[in-house]
Amino acid sequence: MNIKAILAANGHDVRLELFLGLANWFIFLDHIPNNVASWITIRNYGFSGAADLFIFVSGYTMAIVYARMMLERGLVVAATRIFKRVWQLYVAYVVLFAVYTVTIGDVAARYAAPDIIYEFNVAGLVDHPIRTVGHGLLLQSRALNLDGLPLYIVLMAWLPPVLWMMLRKPDLTMAGSLALYLAARQFEWNLPSFPDGSWYFNPFCWQLLFVLGAWLALGGAGERRSIQTSRIALYFGIAYLAFALVMTMAGRFPAFGNMFPTWLFDAFNPNDKTNLAPYRVLHFIVMAYLVTRFVPKDWRGLEWQIFKPMIICGQQSLAVFCVGVLLSFVGHLALVTSSGSLLAQLFVSAAGIAIMTLVATYISWSKQQDAPHHDPHHLASADAHS
């Protein structure tokens, strides 16, 4: 297997930026409770959701960027660049954690709404402020909507050995990732959180999607291209998506759910997001398969202007994610303190996406000014994906 040729073939792919931006938009919408606009997100129509897409695409893009560096400049250089990225992610998390928790506490006091600190899992700041901050710095906070960033930090921290192994024994590395996933589910392995419980996104399970993305980026499925044109795979994929839609709707609407046998309903509801249920993994793989089959890398529609805001948000996904977390709280507060009408929900959702796009556009423009002779797409791939 010629890794360099595979990396060149899988180089800049606008679809990755498009779907990473879409994932950030969907995560923002999903984080606003009682928001009618969140019904457009993929979690409502199947087992997997925006978080699955975010982690998978991140693993894919990071493998392309750092595998090339590891091959050309060695393990040590690549590892230092990866840990630099981990540090950037950690700093972003600390700043976001501080701003987020302080803002929630201030709003709770200002509006005499103490329930907010319990709703967003920051009640520990009142009872044990020092311990809460300390555990937050150790990535053990359970503050609502901040779970994704600690997960990504841990996955990136383990990327150097995983990538080193992937470049030598890709299938064996993928098998090891699957074995860890199965063992974590069987023996209930997870990391602790403060003040009690465990991580909302179990990293021992969610690493499977991250490693799967890296494995595919490095040509892991290269010998299985016949599946891409298989009619059997196509029909199975469509049937499984239809089944996932039915089971998800059964969980959303009790009257509809009562139509199914208890054993069938209970097998898929509630959806096991924390430990990344196997049916959830399969659902995402099927969606990825169908998207790559019907939306090729050279699809001319990717140049349409309607997709530009989404692509820009994908290029600057770390900043967009952080801004989206804050905006989701602001949006939730705006709806709670106002009429919460349908028009208000649509306005808050549209305004939040517009602000995220403006932030991404400014950052992209600023980077181009700092490095005017570089390819902006290369800058986005090497420095912005998260």
Residue pairs with C-beta under 8 A, 6 or more apart in sequence:
1 170
1 219
1 222
3 67
3 71
3 167
3 218
3 219
4 68
4 71
6 218
6 219
6 222
7 64
7 67
7 68
7 71
7 218
10 64
10 217
10 219
11 64
11 381
12 377
12 378
12 381
13 297
14 297
14 302
14 311
15 291
15 292
15 295
15 297
15 299
15 302
16 57
16 60
16 61
16 314
16 385
17 311
17 314
17 315
17 380
17 385
18 302
18 307
18 310
18 311
18 314
19 53
19 57
19 291
19 314
20 53
20 54
20 57
20 58
20 61
20 313
20 314
20 317
20 385
21 309
21 310
21 311
21 312
21 313
21 314
21 315
21 317
21 320
21 360
22 50
22 53
22 310
22 314
23 50
23 51
23 53
23 54
23 57
23 314
23 317
24 50
24 54
24 313
24 314
24 317
24 320
24 321
24 324
24 356
25 310
25 313
25 324
25 353
25 356
26 40
26 41
26 42
26 43
26 49
26 50
26 53
27 50
27 51
27 54
27 148
27 321
27 324
28 324
28 325
28 327
28 328
28 352
28 353
28 356
29 35
29 37
29 38
29 40
29 41
29 349
29 352
30 38
30 41
30 43
30 49
30 50
31 145
31 324
31 325
31 328
31 329
31 332
32 38
32 328
32 331
32 332
32 335
32 345
32 348
32 349
32 352
33 332
34 335
34 340
34 345
35 331
35 335
35 345
35 348
35 349
36 342
36 345
36 346
37 345
37 346
37 349
37 350
38 44
38 349
41 49
41 50
42 48
42 49
42 50
42 53
42 287
43 49
43 50
44 248
44 252
45 244
45 245
45 248
46 241
46 244
46 245
46 248
46 283
46 287
47 244
47 247
47 248
47 268
47 271
47 277
47 279
47 280
47 282
47 283
47 284
48 280
48 281
48 283
48 284
48 287
49 273
51 148
51 201
51 273
52 209
52 276
52 280
52 284
53 284
54 148
54 317
55 151
55 152
55 155
55 206
55 209
55 210
55 213
56 209
56 210
56 212
56 213
56 284
56 288
57 213
57 385
58 152
58 155
58 210
58 213
58 385
58 386
59 155
59 209
59 210
59 211
59 212
59 213
59 214
59 217
60 213
60 214
60 216
60 217
61 213
61 217
61 381
61 385
62 82
62 156
62 159
62 214
62 385
63 163
63 166
63 213
63 214
63 215
63 217
63 218
64 217
64 381
65 381
65 382
65 385
66 78
66 81
66 82
66 159
66 163
67 163
67 166
67 167
67 214
67 217
67 218
69 77
69 78
69 81
70 77
70 78
70 163
70 164
70 167
71 167
75 160
75 164
78 160
78 163
79 160
82 156
82 159
82 160
83 157
83 160
85 156
86 153
86 156
86 157
88 318
89 149
89 152
89 153
89 156
89 318
89 386
90 153
92 149
92 318
92 322
93 139
93 146
93 149
93 150
93 153
94 137
95 322
96 146
96 149
96 322
96 325
96 326
97 136
97 137
97 141
97 143
97 146
99 326
100 143
100 146
100 325
100 326
100 329
101 122
101 125
101 136
101 143
103 326
103 329
104 116
104 117
104 120
104 122
104 329
105 117
105 122
105 125
105 126
107 113
107 116
107 333
108 114
108 115
108 116
108 117
111 337
117 123
117 125
117 126
119 144
120 143
120 144
120 145
120 329
121 141
121 142
121 143
121 144
122 132
122 143
122 144
124 131
124 132
124 135
124 194
124 195
125 132
125 133
128 195
131 194
131 195
132 141
132 194
132 195
135 141
135 193
135 194
135 195
136 143
136 194
139 150
139 153
139 154
140 191
140 192
140 193
140 194
141 150
141 193
141 194
142 193
142 194
142 197
142 200
145 325
145 328
145 329
146 325
147 199
147 200
147 201
148 201
148 321
149 321
149 322
150 199
150 201
151 199
151 201
151 203
151 206
152 386
154 203
155 203
155 206
155 207
155 210
158 207
159 214
162 173
162 177
162 211
162 214
163 214
165 172
165 173
165 176
166 173
166 174
166 211
166 214
166 215
166 218
167 218
170 215
170 218
170 219
170 220
171 220
173 211
173 215
174 211
174 212
174 215
174 220
177 207
177 208
177 211
177 212
177 215
178 208
180 204
180 207
180 208
181 204
181 205
181 207
181 208
181 276
183 189
183 204
184 190
184 202
184 204
184 205
184 275
185 205
185 275
189 202
189 204
190 198
190 199
190 202
190 203
190 204
190 274
190 275
191 198
191 199
191 202
191 203
192 198
192 199
193 199
193 200
198 274
199 274
200 273
200 274
201 273
201 274
202 274
202 275
202 276
205 274
205 275
205 276
206 276
208 276
208 281
209 276
209 281
209 284
212 285
215 221
221 227
227 233
227 289
228 289
228 292
228 293
233 289
234 290
234 293
236 286
237 286
237 289
237 290
238 290
240 282
240 283
240 286
241 283
241 286
241 287
241 290
244 279
244 283
247 264
247 265
247 268
247 269
248 268
248 271
249 256
250 256
250 257
250 259
250 260
250 265
250 268
250 269
251 257
251 265
251 268
251 269
251 270
251 271
257 265
257 269
268 279
271 277
271 280
272 280
273 280
295 301
301 307
309 353
309 357
309 360
309 361
312 357
312 360
312 361
312 364
313 320
313 356
313 357
313 360
314 385
315 360
315 364
315 380
315 384
315 385
316 359
316 360
316 363
316 364
316 380
316 384
317 384
317 385
317 386
318 384
318 386
319 359
319 360
319 363
320 356
320 359
320 360
321 386
323 355
323 356
323 359
324 352
324 356
327 352
327 355
327 356
328 352
330 352
331 348
331 349
331 351
331 352
334 344
334 348
335 344
335 345
335 348
338 344
363 384
364 376
364 380
367 376
367 379
367 383
367 384
368 376
368 379
371 379
